[in-house]
Amino acid sequence: MCELIIPCEVLSPGVTEGQLSVLHGWSEHSHSDVQHSFADPETEVQRFHQQVASLAENLQGIVSRLEGESLQAEADIVRAHLMMLGDRKFHGRIEEMVRRTGLAAHSAVGRVAEEMLQIFASMKDPVLAERAADLKDLAMQLQDRLRHSESKDLAEVLAHANQPILAIRELLPSIVLQARQLGVRALVVERGTGFSHGAILARAFGLPAVRIAGLEVLETTEGARVLVDGQRGELLIEPDEQERRDRIEAVRVPAEVIRCHHAAVRLWVSIVDPRELEAFDWREIQGVGLYRTETIFMEHREDFPSEDEQIRVYRRLFELCGDRPVTVRTADLGGDKPVSYLSASHEDNPYLGLRAHRVCRYLPELLITQVRAILRAARGNHRLRILYPMVESLDQWHFIQTLVREAIDSLHAERLVFQERFEQGVLVETPSAVWDFRRLLKHVDFAGIGTNDLVQYLFAVERNNANVADLYQPEHPIVLRVMRSLVRQARQAGKDLSLCGEVARNTRLLPLLVGLGLRDLTVGVRSVPAVSERLCTLQIADCRQIARVCLRADSVEEVRSCLGGMPDRDDSQKVSKGQAIDPVCSMTVRRMGNPYSLVLEGVTYYFCSARCQTRFAESNGLSLPSG
């Protein structure tokens, strides 16, 4: 019999089990601290700004990781936190509080946050209620940084829990992000709604979350084995084996989308974390077409992950995949995936700077260590394929192979067991790789097309720049002709060629991709059902006809018309940290240091130029100061 069953409200569905860790008061200390004074207010103000900058860098890294997982809506949540963190009025209130009262910076943050939260609560507005949760979350993170070692680290708290189930007062976004990184299986909270940002993130990550009346009922259950049933809305304390088996097996039913056999195309899955494959439905999936390993590096805060740390993560991946092929992409650091512990010189355009193997020209041990870890983790009967990103030309391939041989030689010298049979491939992401593809194919076992970067470099358009988002056109005839050329060359060489990136999951573009001759598509876990279902409806002859028409097109509009309208993508401007949209011309502009701004009815507007500023002022009856 189960020792105790506690009724819950489901915030994020799912059923899982683990060891309960109860953290009382974790989310309260951010704004209810004992107030501490400090001798030098200016030092405290400076410390505050340093930690704001540090937190902003961390949040921007999270945004990049989420976008890399095609979690755009979730990235927007964190981007909203960035906007709030950069609010100059919030900074001004903190500075004024420190200078006027002599409070330490973390105490001033707590007091200002408490005042703002009381204002939000008095308005009884559901939108402001969500903003209050975000403010509380930011205040908590800022105070943790400003206190240094005074607060506990969540990783330290969970270090001894086996498959932890985290019980905490409130479901805040930062907690969900940390929980995911630390291997938390589910969340139990007493505050939060299914509409909160924390719940949205939990659902996106497949992390079950439930709300109970109060954590007090769990006081005597610390360390107990529990089962979170996010289907029925129950928390089971010490369930017996039969109860546990019945609940878990109940959710392992076939997917609602009944997939058919699409013989013309092989479907592969793309992941950023091996945990995505737990209880994964492998039907009709060939294997892992792309594992983005840079996530491991970006989650580290102080140094590159060690060989042993990498082995543990990779080993879990191979265990989950069994005898299926697994394509491991070596770390593509740099560009939109920076790491805080690598301090290279400032780059005006990081997409054209130190990325992927270019970093290894200065730090060759990074690739050597990673290859050693991959090979050791794949020992046994696993089918390993290593994919190298951003290989621009044949000489770059030879450079990488020099490091790979060094890794293998060192493993032999140490008499370590590792996978000696594996395939190697390149990801075509630059125009130079397209031009040199025929020569590269003579040396590689397989290849992939990385559409996200390839489109960016073909058109010289930064894909995250809101001002040129409409020029990022993966369905443009130029891109289609490049892909057709790559398909033909790979076929002539007898080498497999796969497609990955946002294009592969766009169901409106699938007929075109199939018509171009692409037979291996790699998509994210969440996109598998929709893509598989769409593939089942396609006829090869029809797809080839669509491709012929689109290849003859002169413009992207003609391609879109042939496909029946605009493809499923969002060209709307997304305002990032420190940015605003000019209300006159709609250009995205900077806030900090922008000389062109006006305040109207308490709202600050920013402009691209004096011309737009003047037009706005005239249309609203404002007069600008002379000179």
C-alpha positions in Angstrom: 0.0 0.0 0.0 1.0 3.6 -0.6 2.0 5.4 2.6 0.3 8.7 1.6 -1.5 10.1 -1.4 -1.7 14.0 -1.6 -4.1 15.6 -4.1 -2.5 18.1 -6.4 -3.3 20.6 -9.2 -1.4 19.8 -12.3 0.8 22.7 -13.7 2.8 20.6 -16.1 1.7 17.0 -17.0 3.8 13.9 -16.8 4.4 10.9 -14.5 7.8 10.3 -12.8 9.4 9.1 -9.6 12.4 10.0 -7.5 13.7 11.1 -4.1 12.1 14.1 -2.5 14.1 17.1 -1.6 12.1 19.8 0.3 13.6 23.3 0.2 11.7 25.6 2.6 12.0 29.3 2.1 14.1 29.2 -1.1 12.1 31.8 -2.9 11.3 34.0 0.0 14.7 35.2 1.0 15.0 37.5 -2.0 12.8 40.2 -0.6 12.4 39.4 3.1 16.0 39.6 4.3 17.3 41.2 7.5 18.5 44.6 6.3 22.3 45.0 6.2 24.1 48.3 6.1 27.4 49.0 4.4 30.1 51.6 4.9 30.7 52.7 1.3 27.5 53.3 -0.8 29.4 53.9 -4.0 31.1 50.5 -3.7 27.7 48.9 -3.2 26.3 50.7 -6.3 29.3 49.5 -8.3 28.8 45.9 -7.0 25.1 46.1 -8.0 25.9 47.1 -11.6 28.6 44.4 -11.9 26.1 41.7 -10.8 23.4 43.1 -13.1 25.9 42.8 -16.0 26.9 39.3 -14.9 23.3 38.1 -14.6 22.4 39.7 -18.0 25.2 37.7 -19.6 24.0 34.5 -18.0 20.4 35.1 -19.1 21.5 35.9 -22.7 23.3 32.6 -22.7 20.1 30.9 -21.6 18.2 32.7 -24.4 20.7 31.4 -27.0 20.4 27.8 -25.7 16.6 27.8 -25.8 16.6 29.3 -29.3 19.1 26.5 -30.2 16.5 24.0 -29.1 13.8 25.8 -31.2 12.1 26.9 -28.0 11.4 30.4 -29.2 8.4 31.2 -26.9 10.4 30.0 -23.9 13.4 32.1 -25.0 11.1 35.1 -25.1 10.2 34.5 -21.4 13.9 34.8 -20.5 14.3 37.7 -22.9 11.5 39.5 -21.0 13.5 39.0 -17.8 16.5 40.6 -19.6 14.3 43.6 -20.5 13.2 44.0 -16.9 16.7 43.6 -15.6 17.8 46.5 -17.9 15.1 48.9 -16.6 16.9 52.1 -15.8 14.2 53.2 -13.4 14.7 50.0 -11.4 18.4 50.7 -11.3 17.8 54.2 -10.2 15.6 53.1 -7.3 18.3 50.7 -6.1 21.0 53.4 -6.4 18.9 55.9 -4.5 18.1 53.4 -1.8 21.8 52.5 -1.2 22.9 56.2 -1.2 20.0 57.4 1.0 19.9 54.7 3.6 23.4 53.1 3.5 21.9 49.7 2.9 24.0 46.9 1.4 23.2 46.3 -2.3 21.4 43.0 -1.7 19.2 44.6 1.1 18.4 47.5 -1.2 17.3 45.1 -4.0 15.1 43.3 -1.5 13.5 46.4 -0.2 12.8 48.0 -3.6 11.5 44.7 -4.9 9.1 44.4 -1.9 7.8 47.9 -2.5 7.1 47.2 -6.1 5.5 43.8 -5.3 3.1 45.5 -2.9 2.1 48.0 -5.7 1.5 45.1 -8.1 -0.6 43.2 -5.5 -2.8 46.2 -4.8 -3.8 46.5 -8.5 -5.2 42.9 -8.7 -4.3 42.6 -12.3 -3.4 39.1 -13.6 -0.9 40.5 -16.0 0.8 42.4 -13.2 0.7 39.2 -11.1 2.8 37.5 -13.6 5.1 40.5 -13.8 5.4 40.3 -10.0 6.6 36.7 -10.2 9.2 37.7 -12.7 10.4 40.6 -10.5 10.6 38.3 -7.5 12.6 35.8 -9.5 15.1 38.5 -10.7 15.4 40.0 -7.2 16.2 36.5 -5.9 18.9 35.9 -8.5 20.4 39.3 -7.9 20.5 38.9 -4.2 22.1 35.4 -4.5 24.9 37.0 -6.5 25.3 40.0 -4.3 25.5 37.8 -1.1 28.3 35.7 -2.5 28.5 32.6 -0.3 25.7 33.5 2.2 23.0 31.5 0.3 23.0 27.8 -0.5 23.7 26.6 -4.0 20.9 24.5 -5.5 23.4 22.0 -7.0 24.9 21.5 -3.6 21.5 20.9 -2.0 20.5 18.3 -4.6 24.0 16.6 -4.8 23.0 13.6 -2.7 19.5 13.1 -4.0 18.9 10.1 -6.4 16.7 11.3 -9.3 15.5 14.3 -7.2 11.9 15.5 -7.0 12.2 19.1 -5.9 9.6 20.6 -3.5 9.8 24.4 -3.3 7.5 27.3 -2.4 7.0 28.9 -5.8 7.4 27.9 -9.4 9.8 30.5 -10.7 11.5 30.5 -14.1 15.0 30.5 -12.8 14.3 27.5 -10.6 12.8 25.6 -13.5 15.9 26.3 -15.6 18.3 25.3 -12.8 16.2 22.2 -12.1 16.5 21.0 -15.7 20.2 21.4 -15.7 20.6 19.5 -12.4 18.6 16.5 -13.4 15.5 17.2 -11.3 12.7 14.8 -12.4 9.7 16.9 -11.2 8.7 19.9 -9.2 6.2 20.2 -6.3 5.2 23.7 -5.3 2.6 25.5 -3.2 2.4 28.6 -5.3 2.1 29.2 -9.1 -0.4 28.7 -11.9 -0.5 26.8 -15.1 -0.3 30.1 -16.9 2.9 31.2 -15.1 6.2 31.5 -16.9 7.6 28.8 -14.7 4.9 26.4 -15.7 5.3 27.2 -19.4 9.0 26.4 -19.2 8.3 23.2 -17.2 5.9 22.0 -19.9 8.4 22.9 -22.7 11.1 20.8 -21.0 8.7 17.9 -20.3 9.2 18.5 -16.6 6.2 17.4 -14.5 5.0 20.0 -12.0 2.2 19.9 -9.4 0.8 22.3 -6.8 -0.2 21.2 -3.3 -1.9 23.1 -0.5 1.3 23.6 1.5 4.8 22.2 1.9 4.2 21.6 5.6 2.6 18.2 4.8 6.0 17.1 3.4 8.1 18.0 6.5 8.5 14.4 7.6 9.0 13.0 4.1 12.4 14.5 3.3 14.4 11.9 1.3 11.4 9.6 0.7 10.7 7.9 -2.6 7.8 9.7 -4.2 5.8 9.5 -7.4 4.5 12.6 -9.1 1.4 11.8 -11.1 0.8 14.8 -13.4 -2.0 13.0 -15.1 -4.4 12.3 -12.2 -3.1 15.1 -10.1 -1.6 13.2 -7.1 1.6 12.9 -5.2 2.4 9.5 -3.8 4.7 9.1 -0.9 6.5 5.7 -0.8 4.3 3.9 -3.3 4.4 0.2 -3.4 5.8 -1.6 -6.5 2.4 -2.4 -8.0 1.1 1.2 -7.6 4.3 2.5 -9.1 4.3 0.2 -12.1 0.6 0.8 -12.8 1.0 4.6 -12.8 4.1 4.7 -14.9 3.0 2.1 -17.5 -0.3 4.0 -17.9 1.5 6.9 -19.6 3.5 4.7 -21.9 0.8 4.3 -24.5 1.3 4.8 -28.2 1.4 8.4 -29.4 -1.9 9.9 -30.5 -0.4 10.5 -33.9 -0.4 7.1 -35.6 2.7 7.2 -37.8 2.9 5.4 -41.1 5.9 4.0 -42.9 7.4 6.7 -45.1 9.9 4.6 -47.1 11.2 7.5 -49.2 12.5 9.5 -46.2 14.4 8.4 -43.0 13.5 10.5 -40.0 16.2 11.2 -37.3 15.9 13.1 -34.0 17.9 16.1 -32.9 18.6 16.7 -29.1 20.5 18.9 -26.8 20.2 16.7 -23.7 20.1 12.9 -23.5 17.3 13.1 -21.0 15.0 14.1 -24.0 15.2 10.4 -25.0 13.9 8.9 -21.7 10.7 7.0 -22.5 11.1 8.2 -26.1 8.9 6.5 -28.8 11.5 5.3 -31.3 9.0 3.9 -33.9 10.1 4.9 -37.4 13.1 7.0 -36.0 16.4 5.9 -37.4 18.5 7.2 -34.5 20.0 10.4 -33.3 20.8 12.6 -36.3 22.3 15.4 -34.2 23.3 15.7 -30.6 24.4 19.3 -29.9 27.1 18.8 -27.2 27.8 22.5 -26.5 25.0 22.5 -24.0 27.3 20.7 -21.5 29.9 23.5 -22.0 27.4 26.3 -21.6 26.0 24.9 -18.4 29.4 25.1 -16.8 30.2 28.4 -15.1 33.8 28.3 -14.2 35.7 26.0 -16.6 35.4 23.6 -19.4 33.8 20.2 -18.4 36.3 17.5 -17.6 36.7 14.3 -19.6 34.9 12.3 -16.9 32.0 14.8 -16.7 31.5 14.5 -20.4 31.8 10.7 -20.3 28.9 10.5 -17.8 26.6 12.5 -20.0 27.6 10.8 -23.3 27.3 7.3 -21.7 23.7 8.0 -20.7 23.0 8.9 -24.3 24.4 5.7 -25.7 22.5 3.7 -23.1 19.2 5.3 -24.1 19.9 4.7 -27.8 21.0 1.1 -27.7 22.1 -0.1 -31.1 20.7 2.8 -33.0 23.1 5.2 -34.8 24.1 8.2 -32.7 25.5 11.3 -34.4 27.5 13.4 -31.9 28.3 16.9 -33.0 31.5 18.3 -31.4 31.0 21.6 -29.5 30.2 24.6 -31.7 31.2 27.2 -29.2 31.2 30.9 -30.1 28.8 32.9 -32.2 25.5 32.7 -30.4 26.8 30.1 -28.0 29.4 31.8 -25.8 30.8 30.5 -22.6 31.6 32.9 -19.7 34.9 31.2 -18.8 36.5 31.8 -22.2 37.6 35.4 -22.4 38.7 36.0 -25.9 39.1 39.5 -27.4 36.0 41.5 -28.2 34.5 40.5 -31.6 32.5 42.9 -33.6 30.9 40.0 -35.4 31.2 36.8 -33.4 29.6 34.7 -36.1 32.7 35.4 -38.2 35.1 35.0 -35.4 36.2 32.2 -33.1 33.7 29.3 -33.5 33.9 25.5 -33.3 37.3 24.2 -34.4 38.7 27.7 -34.7 38.8 27.9 -30.9 40.8 24.6 -30.9 43.6 26.3 -32.9 44.4 28.1 -29.6 43.1 25.4 -27.2 43.6 22.0 -29.0 43.0 20.1 -25.8 39.3 21.0 -26.0 38.6 18.8 -29.0 41.1 16.2 -28.0 39.4 15.8 -24.6 35.9 15.8 -26.1 36.8 13.1 -28.7 38.4 11.0 -26.0 35.2 11.3 -23.9 33.0 10.4 -26.8 35.0 7.4 -27.8 35.2 6.1 -24.3 31.5 6.6 -23.7 30.6 4.7 -26.9 32.7 1.6 -26.1 30.9 -1.6 -26.8 28.4 -2.3 -29.7 27.2 1.3 -30.0 27.0 2.8 -33.5 28.9 6.2 -33.3 29.0 8.9 -35.9 31.0 12.1 -35.1 30.0 15.3 -36.9 32.3 18.3 -37.1 30.6 21.7 -37.5 31.8 24.8 -39.4 34.3 22.9 -41.5 35.0 25.5 -44.2 37.5 23.6 -46.4 39.6 20.5 -46.8 42.6 22.0 -45.0 40.4 22.6 -42.0 39.3 18.9 -42.1 42.9 17.9 -42.1 43.6 20.1 -39.0 40.7 18.4 -37.1 41.9 15.0 -38.1 45.3 15.7 -36.6 43.6 16.3 -33.2 41.4 13.3 -33.6 44.4 11.1 -34.2 46.2 12.6 -31.2 43.1 11.7 -29.1 43.1 8.1 -30.4 46.9 7.7 -29.9 46.6 8.9 -26.3 43.8 6.4 -25.6 46.0 3.6 -27.0 49.0 4.7 -24.9 46.9 4.7 -21.7 45.5 1.2 -22.6 41.9 2.5 -22.2 38.9 0.8 -23.7 37.1 2.9 -26.4 35.1 2.7 -29.6 37.5 2.2 -32.4 34.9 1.8 -35.2 33.1 5.0 -35.9 32.1 7.2 -38.8 33.1 10.9 -39.3 31.3 13.6 -41.2 31.1 17.4 -41.8 28.3 19.8 -41.4 28.0 22.1 -44.4 27.3 25.6 -43.1 29.5 28.0 -45.1 29.6 28.9 -48.8 33.3 27.7 -48.9 32.2 24.2 -47.8 29.5 24.2 -50.5 32.2 25.1 -53.1 34.6 22.5 -51.7 32.0 19.8 -51.1 33.1 17.4 -53.8 36.6 17.3 -52.4 35.4 16.9 -48.9 33.2 14.0 -49.8 36.3 12.0 -50.7 37.5 12.1 -47.1 34.3 11.9 -45.0 31.9 9.0 -44.3 28.7 11.2 -44.3 27.7 14.8 -44.4 24.9 17.1 -43.1 23.5 20.4 -44.2 23.2 22.9 -41.3 20.5 25.2 -42.8 20.4 27.7 -39.9 24.0 28.9 -40.4 24.2 28.1 -44.2 21.3 30.5 -45.0 22.8 33.1 -42.7 26.2 33.0 -44.5 24.8 32.7 -48.0 22.9 36.0 -47.6 25.2 37.7 -45.1 22.2 38.1 -42.8 22.5 37.6 -39.1 19.5 35.4 -38.2 19.0 36.9 -34.8 19.0 40.5 -36.1 15.4 41.9 -36.0 16.1 44.6 -38.6 17.0 42.1 -41.3 14.8 39.1 -40.2 12.7 39.3 -43.4 15.9 38.8 -45.5 16.6 35.4 -43.7 14.9 33.2 -46.4 15.7 29.5 -46.2 13.1 28.9 -49.0 14.8 31.3 -51.4 15.6 29.7 -54.9 19.3 30.3 -54.2 19.2 28.1 -51.1 17.2 25.5 -53.0 19.7 25.3 -55.8 22.5 25.0 -53.3 20.8 22.1 -51.6 20.0 20.3 -54.9 23.7 20.6 -55.8 24.8 19.1 -52.5 22.3 16.2 -52.9 23.5 15.4 -56.3 27.2 15.4 -55.3 26.6 13.3 -52.2 24.6 10.8 -54.3 27.3 10.5 -56.9 29.9 9.9 -54.2 27.7 7.3 -52.5 27.6 9.2 -49.2 24.7 9.8 -46.9 23.5 13.5 -46.7 21.1 14.6 -44.0 19.3 17.9 -43.4 19.0 19.6 -40.0 17.9 23.0 -38.7 14.7 24.9 -38.6 13.9 24.1 -42.3 13.6 20.3 -41.6 10.8 20.7 -39.1 8.7 23.1 -41.3 5.8 20.9 -42.5 5.0 23.4 -45.3 8.5 23.0 -46.8 8.6 19.1 -46.5 7.2 18.5 -50.1 9.9 20.7 -51.5 12.7 19.1 -49.4 11.7 15.6 -50.5 11.4 16.8 -54.1 14.9 18.1 -54.0 16.1 14.5 -53.2 16.7 14.8 -49.5 16.1 11.4 -47.8 17.4 12.0 -44.3 15.7 14.6 -42.1 16.7 15.5 -38.6 14.1 17.2 -36.4 13.7 18.0 -32.7 11.8 15.6 -30.4 8.7 17.8 -30.2 8.5 18.1 -34.0 8.6 14.3 -34.7 4.8 13.6 -34.6 3.9 16.5 -37.0 6.7 15.9 -39.4 6.1 12.1 -39.5 2.4 12.7 -40.1 3.0 15.1 -42.9 5.6 12.8 -44.6 2.9 10.1 -44.7 0.7 12.3 -47.0 3.4 12.9 -49.6 3.8 11.3 -53.0 7.3 11.4 -54.5 6.2 12.3 -58.0 4.2 15.3 -56.7 7.2 16.5 -54.5 9.5 16.3 -57.5 7.2 18.5 -59.6 7.0 21.1 -56.8 10.8 21.1 -56.6 11.1 21.6 -60.4 8.8 24.6 -60.3 10.5 26.2 -57.3 14.0 25.7 -58.7 12.9 27.7 -61.8 11.6 30.6 -59.6 13.2 34.0 -59.6 12.1 35.1 -56.2 11.2 33.8 -52.8 7.6 35.0 -53.3 7.2 32.7 -56.3 8.4 29.7 -54.1 6.0 30.7 -51.3 3.1 30.9 -53.8 4.0 27.5 -55.2 3.9 26.1 -51.7 0.4 27.5 -51.0 1.4 30.6 -49.0 3.8 31.7 -46.4 5.7 28.9 -44.6 5.3 28.4 -40.9 7.8 30.9 -39.5 7.8 34.1 -37.6 9.4 37.1 -39.2 8.1 39.5 -36.6 10.7 41.7 -34.8 11.8 40.4 -31.4 13.2 43.0 -29.1 16.2 41.8 -27.2 18.0 43.1 -24.1 18.7 46.9 -24.3 16.6 47.3 -27.5 13.4 49.2 -28.5 11.5 49.7 -31.7 11.4 53.1 -33.3 7.7 54.0 -33.4 8.1 55.9 -36.6 10.1 53.7 -39.0 9.9 50.4 -36.9 13.7 49.9 -36.9 15.0 48.1 -33.9 17.3 50.5 -32.0 19.5 50.6 -28.9 18.3 52.1 -25.6 21.6 52.6 -23.8 23.4 55.7 -24.9 20.8 56.5 -27.6 20.8 60.3 -28.1 17.4 60.2 -29.7 14.6 59.6 -27.1 11.5 61.3 -25.9 9.2 60.8 -22.9 5.5 60.9 -23.5 2.9 60.2 -20.8 5.5 58.4 -18.7 6.7 56.2 -21.6 10.2 56.6 -23.1 10.4 56.2 -26.9 13.7 55.6 -28.7 14.5 56.5 -32.3 17.0 55.7 -35.0 17.8 59.3 -35.9 16.9 62.9 -35.3 14.6 62.7 -38.3 12.3 60.1 -36.8 12.5 61.8 -33.4 11.3 65.1 -34.9 8.5 63.4 -36.9 7.3 61.8 -33.7 7.5 65.0 -31.7 5.6 67.0 -34.3 2.8 64.3 -34.6 2.3 64.4 -30.9 2.5 68.2 -30.4 5.8 68.1 -28.6 8.6 70.7 -29.0 12.2 69.6 -29.1 14.9 71.7 -27.4 16.9 73.8 -29.8 20.5 72.8 -30.6 
